[in-house]
Amino acid sequence: MPPETDNLKLLELYQADQKDRDRVYNSAAEVEELRQRDAQRKASLVEMISRGEVNTANDLYHAAVIFLHGHEPKDFLAGHRYAMIASINGHRAARWLAASSLDRFLMANGMPQIYGTQFEFNEEEGKYQLRLPIDDSHILAFEKKFFNVPPVIERLAQLNGRIKA
């Protein structure tokens, strides 16, 4: 039976991941440094998984976030799996992560996102925009609410509010 306490080393990786996302990166060099830190965190996470150290709903959520910031479709799929399991185990924030990781996985495989959780920075306009394409034609009326996915306009306002002129 898995331990009932959260993995504190994984929590530290998650906190470092989130701290890295407190700002907007303005140069290719800064983005590359971020990618390297993300890769180091993912490698540490994979080692923890191989040792059986990712067990609680919080651990699964933290692992999902780190995988979401990976760079390959298999990372996004792993993030989706962990977010779903965390969500099933009662971790409410993992619901949004489940939707976001699925959108990222779909787009990484050349398919449209379905929840509208993926955005990109438009350098010419100096603001974020919805990453296209999107096909939400099969989304149930309550589905976005269930997954805590805000309307695109709200999320854009939040993202663009982080940009310092």
Secondary structure, DSSP 8 states (H G I E B T S, - for coil): ---SS--HHHHHHHHHHHHHTSS---SHHHHHHHHHHHHHHHHHHHHHHHTT---SHHHHHHHHHHHHTSSSHHHHHHHHHHHHHHHHTT-THHHHHHHHHHHHHHHHTT--BSS---EEEETTTTEEEE-S-B--TT--TTHHHHTT---HHHHHHHHHHT---
